[in-house]
Amino acid sequence: MSWKSFQQAARLNDSILQGYRKRMSFFSFLSFQRGRDTPAQNPELYIEKPDGTGKSCKRHPRARFSASISHAFLEKRATEEDLFGYSRHRWIFNEEKELARRYRKFDLQKLIEVAIDTAGDGAHGYTKVLNCVEGMHNKALLLTMDNGKEVFAKLPNPNAGPAQYVTASEVATLEFLREVLNVPVPQVFAWSSDPANPVGAEYIIEEKAPGTRLESLWHDWPRKSKLQVIDQVGKIEHALTTTKFTKHGSLYFKQDLPTLKEQNDTLLVEPLPSVQSADLDRYVIGPLTSAELWSSGREDIDLDRGPCGYKQQSTSGSWLI
């Protein structure tokens, strides 16, 4: 079972969840209507950097030991085109190809409209968009509304994995973590696994987790406080590693894989305490989203990408990893 990005979360109420079925028909209409009546938003755009200097950079306050232990985070003014590209790393071989694999163009105004419509709490626009420190597979934008509320927007890069499967599986996995395993994770307000939506890319809109970055406090904390955090992380890891699934694959909502043959299979090897079987009926194990199975030309090969039983030898796909 793949547990990618389990730190983040999904809590979709039934009305939002049903609205997003059939390729985002609800929010596609909603965003289109708002786009005609609301003037375009022009928030300030920034890119967060893990290091660097410059007049246009704003240094974040860090712990007193941060200079020798971790990089400072900087905010640099950006253009909309800067949000689409990738600038954290360089390559000495095939750089153009590597940059293209991490380039994701999208409609920023439509993304803002969806965020306001689903999580605005009365907001009318956004004052700031921060492209957080870039990972290798996703873009994470921190959107600040004119009422002070902040939400995250996450968009997968082309190299993240198979289109539609990646986002659908991540949202279902996050919902499972929150609702079934009680992992304390942020709420997902909206999502779309259809790259043909008005935003022009798959996305997840979720709340910003409250609190402070742990690395900015860790080196000043007493041993007792550190052990308490380690204990909390250990309990989460225990919940993840002791949950046994009947098949190997990635987790999805059943409604997102209507053609899957194994729709009615049992999800877990053993039932979980205090979890009703009805709570598990909405989930199903489907194809793996590991990028290795969908890249370097393999996306055009008819492979067995799961789901498969643990006793089954999935030789048609695993040998390519």
N, C-alpha and C positions, 0 to 999 in steps of 0.2 A: 504494500500500500504506500503510495507516495504522499508525503506530508509537506509539500512545498508551501512555504510562507505561512506556517501555522501561527506566527506572531500576530497576524492580522486577522480580521474577523468578518463574520457575516450574520446579521440578524435581519432577515427580510420578513416583514409582516405579510399576511396573506394578500392584502389588497395590492401592495407593491409587487409581490411575487407574481400574482396572476396578471398584473398589468404588463409585466415584461415578457410574458409568453408570446409566442408567435412573432418572434423577431422584433421585440420592442415596439409593438404596435401602439401601446398606450403612450409611452414617452416620445415616440416619433411624432405623434400628432400634437402632444402637449408642447414640445419644443418648437414645432413649426408655428403653432398659434402664438406663442410668446415672442418668437422671433419677429413676427409682423407688428406686434404692438409695443415692444420694448426697444428703446434705442440701444445700440451696441455698447457693450461695456468696454472701458479702456483702463484696466487696472495697470499698476506698475509691474513690470516684469523683472524677475531676478533669477540668477542661477547660483546655487550654493556650491562652493568649492571647498575641498578638504584642506587646501593649502594655497599659498600664493600671496602676493602683495599687489598693491596698486591703489591709486587715488579713488577709484570707483568701488573699492571693496570695503565692506563693513565687517569688522571683527566681532564675533560673538564672545560674550564673557565665558571663560572656561575655569576649570579648577586650577589651583595654584601650581599643580604639578604637570599640567597639560602640555606645557612647552616641551618637556623632555619625554613625554609618554605618548601623546597623540597629537594629531594635526589640529590646527585651529580651523574652524569653519567660517567661511567668508561668503558674503552675498555680493554678487556683482551684477550690475544692471545688464539687461539682456533685451534682445529683440524677439519677436514671435518666432522667427526662423531659428533662433538659438534654442528654443524649447524643443524643436523637432530633432535636432542633431545630437551628436555625442562628442564630448570634448575632454573627458576625464583622462583618457589614456591615448597613447600613440602606438603605432605598429611600424616596425621596420620592414615588414613583409606583408603584401596584400592589404595595405592600409585602406585603400579606397573600398575594397570589398568588405572589410571589417566595419568600417563606418556606415556603409549602406545597410548592413545587417542590424544596425542599432539606430537607424533613422526612422522616425515614426511621425508622419504628418497627420494632423487632425485639425478640426475646426474648434478653435479655442472658445469662440463665442457660444457655440452650441453646447460645449462642455460646461461652460459657466451657467447657461440657461438650465440644463438638467440639474446641476448642483443646487441652484436657487429653488427650482420647483420641488425638489425632493427633500432638501435639508436647510432651506433658507431661514426658517423661523421669522418670516417677515422682512427679510433682506430684499433690497431692490437691485443690488449689484455687488461687484467685487472691487476692492481697492488694491489688491496685491496678489500676484501669482509667483510662487517661489518653486523653481525646479530644484528639488532636493538633490543631494549628492548622488551622482549617477551610479546605479548598479550596472551589471552586464546585460540584463535581460528586460528591465522595465524602467519606465519613467514614472516618478512619483512627484506630483505637484501639490504643494500646500496652497490652498485657495483661502484667502481672507476676505470675508464679506464686509459690507459697509455697516453692519450691526456688530462687528467684532467677532463673529463666529468663524471658526476655521474648520475646514474639511480637507481630506486628502482625495486626490484623483490619481488612480494608477492605470497606466496604459502599457500593455506588453509591446516590446520591440519585435520586429520580424524574427529575431533569433530565439525568442522565448519558447517556441514550440508550435504545435499545430493550431492553426486559426480555429476559433470557436471552442475547441476542446479545452484549451488552456484556461480561459476565463471561466467557462462554465464549471470546470472541475474545481478551480480555486474557490469560487463562491460556495459551492456545495460543501467542500472540505471545511471551509471556515464556519459555515452554518452548523455543520456536524460538531465541530470543536466547541462552539458556544452552547448549542442547545442540548447536545447529548453528553459531552464530556465535561461541560461546565468550565471550560477554559476561559479566563477573564480577558476577552478580546474586544476590540471596538465594533461598533455597529455598522453594517453596510446599508447605505441608503438607497442606492441604485446601481445597476450594472447592465451591461449588454455584451453578449458574446458574438454579436453580428457586426462584422466590420463595415457593413453597408448601412449602418444606422446614420442619423444626421450628423453625429460627431465625426464620422469617417474612420473610426477605429474602435476596437474593443476597449472597454473601460470598466473600472469599479470606482464608485464614489463612496467613501466611508468617513466616519467621524475621526477626528484627531484624538489619539489616546491621551488622556490627561497625565500630567506629571512632567518630570525632568529627565533628560538623557542620563542614564545611569553612569556613563563614563565621566560625566562632569562632577559626580559626587563620590565615586567609589574610593578614590585614594584619600579622601578626608574622613571616611566613615570608620567607626570603631569595629573591631572584629565581630562583635555580637550582631550588629546591623547587617554586616556582610553575610554572616551565617544564616540570618533570617531570609535574605534574598535567595541564597543558594538552596535553602530548604523549599521555598516556594517553587523555584525552577525544577527542583527534583521531583516534586509532586506532579507537576505538569508532565514531565518526562515519563513518570511512572504511568500516568493515565494513558499516554500515547503508546507506550511500549507494551502495555498489558491488554490493549484492545486488539483482539485477533479477528481478522476478516477471513471469510471463507474462500476468497479469490484474490489473485494478485492483479492489480490494475490501479486506476485512479477513480476517485469518488465523484459521483454526479447526482443531480436530481433526476428522478425517473422521467419526468416530463421533458427533459432536455435530450434524452436518448430514446425516443419512442420506438425505434426500430431494433433496439437491442433484444436479443432472444432471451437472455437470462434475466428478464425483468422481475420474475417472481421468485428468484433464488433467495435463500436465507443470507442475510448480510454478514452476521457475526457468528463466529464459532461457538461462543458461549454468551448467553444474555448478560447484560450489565445490570447491576443492582439499581433499583428505582427508575429504570428506563422501560417504558411500555413498548411493546412490539409495534404499536401504531406509530410511535415516534420515529421508527426506523423504516417504515414503509415507503417514505418519500425518496429514499436513497437507493442507489444501485452502483455496483462496480462496473466500470467501463474501460475503454482503451487507455493505455498509459500515455501520459503527455510528455515523457522524457524527450528532450530535444534531440538526443542522439538517435532516436528512432524516426525522426521526421526531418532530418537535415542531410546535407551533402549528397543530394540526389535520392535519398531513401524515401522521401515523401511521395515519390512516384512509383515506388515498388509495393506490390501487394504483400505486406507482411502481416504476421499474426502479432498484433500489438496488445493483445489481451481483450477482455479479462481471461485469465486461465487459472485452473486449480493449482495449488501448491505442489501436488504430486504429478501434475502434467508437465511434460518436457516441452517447453515452448522454444524449440530449436529453430523455428522459421524466422524468428526475429532477434532473439537474444545474442546470436553469434555475431551480429553486426555491430553491437555496442563496443 
